[in-house]
Amino acid sequence: MVTLTETDDVYQALKTLGYKGSIQDVQYAYLKDVILSQFGTSADKQRLSGMAPPTREVLEIGKVMTNLLQVTRPSLPIGAVAHTCERNTQQGALPVGVTATGKLRLTYLPVLPGQVISQLSFYTGVAAVGTTNLWFALYDLNRNLLRVTNDDGAIGFAANAEKKLTLASPYTVPDGVFGLYVGIVWVGVTTSPQLAGAGNQSAVVGLEKPIAGSADSGLTTPGTAPAVAAVLETAVSGAGVAYAVAW
C-alpha cells in the first residue's frame, strides 16, 4: 500500500499551482479539475463539489494523471499556468520579429478550463531600443479582447530577458475553453524587440485558428487595444511562435 505524505513531490508541485489544503484535498481538487477539463460543465462541477471524500485509489489516479500532465508539458516553468510552446522547441537563432511599432502580434496559448491567469511574460532574443510603450493582452480564439496588462512605458526590453506584466484583473478560463491568444504590442522609435520563439510559420496559412500572426496596427497605450482584433496576417516575414508564459 502506498502512503502519501506532505513531502510528496506531486503534492508540492500542485501547491505551486495554487491548490491548497491537505494532500487529500489538493489531489482531489486537481483530479476534479482534470476531469472537468476533459468533459465537464458547470452542472458537473456542482455535482462533483458535493461528492464524498476521495478513496486512496482515487488519489492514486490523480497522482498518475498529474505525472502524465508533467510529461506532456516537461518545460513548463514552476508556478506557471501555461505556455505557448515547449522551451526545447525554441530556436534562438531564429527569433520571432515584432514586425512594426504599434502592431498587435498574437500567439496561440493552450489552456485548461478553470485556470486563472494573472500575469503574462514574453522573452527577447534581441533588445528593443527607443521604447515608448510596451504591453501585453489576452484574447479569445475569436479575437475578442479579454484583458490587457499595465503599460511598461519607456522602461525598455533588454536582450535575452523576460518581461512579465500584470493583467488589469485575473482571468479565469471558462468551461469548454482550451485555447486563447496572448498578444504583445511594442511602440518605439528605433528598434523593435526580437522575441524568443520557435520556427518560422510564415507558410502556415489558411488555418481556421492560426497559431500566430499579426493583427491591428497603429496602437499606442493599452487603452487602444482593439475590442475585436483583426484577422491575423500569417504569411508575413518574421512570422513564428513567440514563447510566452501565463502565470
N, C-alpha and C positions, 0 to 999 in steps of 0.2 A: 504494500500500500504506500502511495506517495504522500508525504507530509509536506504541506505548503507553509512557508513562514514569511515574515515581513522582509526577510533579506532576499527573497526570491527575485531573480533578475527580471522576470516579466512584470511582477508587481511594481518594482522600482521604475521600469520603463513606462508603465501605464500611469504612474503618478506624475511623471514628467509631462504627460499629455493632458493633465488636468483632472484625472479621475481621483476621487477622494474616498476615504473610509478604510475599513479593514480590507485585507486581501480578498476575502469573500465578496465584500461589497464592490470592490474595484473590478475584479474579474467578471462578476455577474453583470455589472453595468456595461462593461465593454462588450460582453457577449451579446447583450440585448442590442447594442448599437450596431454590431456587425450583422446580426440577423435583420434588423430593420433596414440597414443599408442595402441589403440584397432584395428584400421583397416586402418591406414594411410600409405601413401607412400610419396616419395619426391614430386611427382606431386601434391598430395593432399595438401602438405604443401605450395606449391606455390599458389594454388588456395585459400587456407584459408587466406594466408597473404594479399590477395587483397580484402577481404570481408569488408563490411561496418561496422562501429562501432556497438557493440552489443546492443540489447534491454535489458530492465530491466529483462524480462523473461529469456533471455539467461544468464544474470549474476546470477539470482537465481538458474538456473540449475547448473551453475558452482559451486555455493556455496554448493549445495546439494552433488554434486559429490566429492567436496573436503572433506566434512564431512564423506562421505562414505569411502573415502580412509583412513582417520584417524581412522575409526572404524576397518578397515582391518589391519592396522599397528599401534595398540594402543601404543606400547612401543618404536617406532622409536625415537631415540634421536633428540632433537631440532637441526635443521641445517643439519641433516644427509640426505643423498640421499637414502640409502637402508641399510638393514642388513640381515644377513644370517638366523636368526630365531628370534622369539619374545623373549624378555628377560624373560617373565613369563614362558617360557618353559625350561629355563636353570636349570640344576641340579648341584649345586655347589659341592655336594658330589661325583659326577662322572665327574671330569674334563677330557677334551679331551687330550690325550697324544700326544706330538710331538715325534714320535716313535724313531727317531735316529738323531744324529748330521748330518747335511748336507743333510737332506731329505726334499723334497718338499711335503707339505701337502696342498691339495686343498679342498675347501668347496664351495658349490653352493650359489650364490648370486642372488636373484631375482631383476631385474631392469626393467626400462621402457625406451623406445626409447627417445632420446633427453636429458636424464640425463647426467650431467657432473660430472665425478669422479676425484678428485684431490688428495685425501688422503685416507688411509686405516688404520683401527685400529683393533687390537686383544687385548684380555684381559686374564689375568692369574688367575689361582686358586693357583698354586704353582710356586715359583720363579725359574728362570733359574740361574744356578751357573757356573762360568767359561766361560761366553760368549765371543766369538771372532768375530762372525758375526751374524747379525740378520736383516732380510729384508723381505719385502712382495712383491707379484707380482699379476698381473691381467691377467687372461687367458680367452679365449672364451670357449664355450662348446665343441669345437673340440680340446681343449687343446693347442691352438695356443697362444703364448706369445703376450700380448698387451702392457703392461707396467711393469716396476719394480720401486721400491722405492729406496730411499737412503739406504745405509748400516749403521745400528746403531752401528756397531762395538762392542766394549767391554763395552758399557755403561751399559748393563745388562737389566734384565726384572724382576722387583720386584714382590712379591706376591700380588694378588688382585689388580692389576694395569692395566691401559690402556697403550698401546704402539701405538702411532699414527705416521705414517711415510708418507712422501710426494712422490707421483709418479714423475717420471722424467719429465713428462708433463701431463696436464689434458687429460682425455679420455672421448669422447662423445659417448654414446651408440647409435649405428646405428638404422635406421628404421628396424622394424621387429625383433629386438633382445629383449628378455625378461629375459635372464639369462646369467650369467658369472660365472667364478670360481675366488675366491680370495685365494691366496696362502701365506704360511709362510715357511721360512727356518731359522732354528736355527743351528749355528755352535758353538761348545764349547768342553770343556774338562772334565766337571764334571757332571752337572745335567741339563737335558732338561726341558724347561718350561712345565707346565701343563696348558692348555688353558681352560677358561670358555667356557661352551658349553652345548649342550642338548643331553642326551641319548646316549646309545651305539648302533651304527648302524652296528656292525660287521656282523650281519646276513643278512643285506640287500645287496645281491649280484646279479649280472646278469642284472642290470638295464642298459638301453641304455645310460642314463646320470646319473651316480651315484651322490648322494647328497654330499658325502665326501669320501676322501680316500688319500692314499699316492702314490706318483709317483716317480720321479727320485731321486737318491741318489748321494753322493759324491760331492755335491755342496758346494761352499765357498762364494764368493762375488756375488753381483747382476749380474755381467758380466757372471757368469756361468749358469744363468737361461736358461733352455732348450728352444729353439725356438718352439719346439712341445713337450709337456710333455708326459711322458709315460702313458700307460693305468693305471687307478687308481687301487690300491690294496685296495679293500673294506673289505675283510674278514680278518682283522688283529686285534690283541689285541690293545685295546685302541681307536678303531675307534669311531667316533662320529661327530656331527655337531659343529664345533667351532663357537663361537659367534664372528662375525666380523662385522664392520660397514664401509660403504663407505661414504665419505664426498665430 
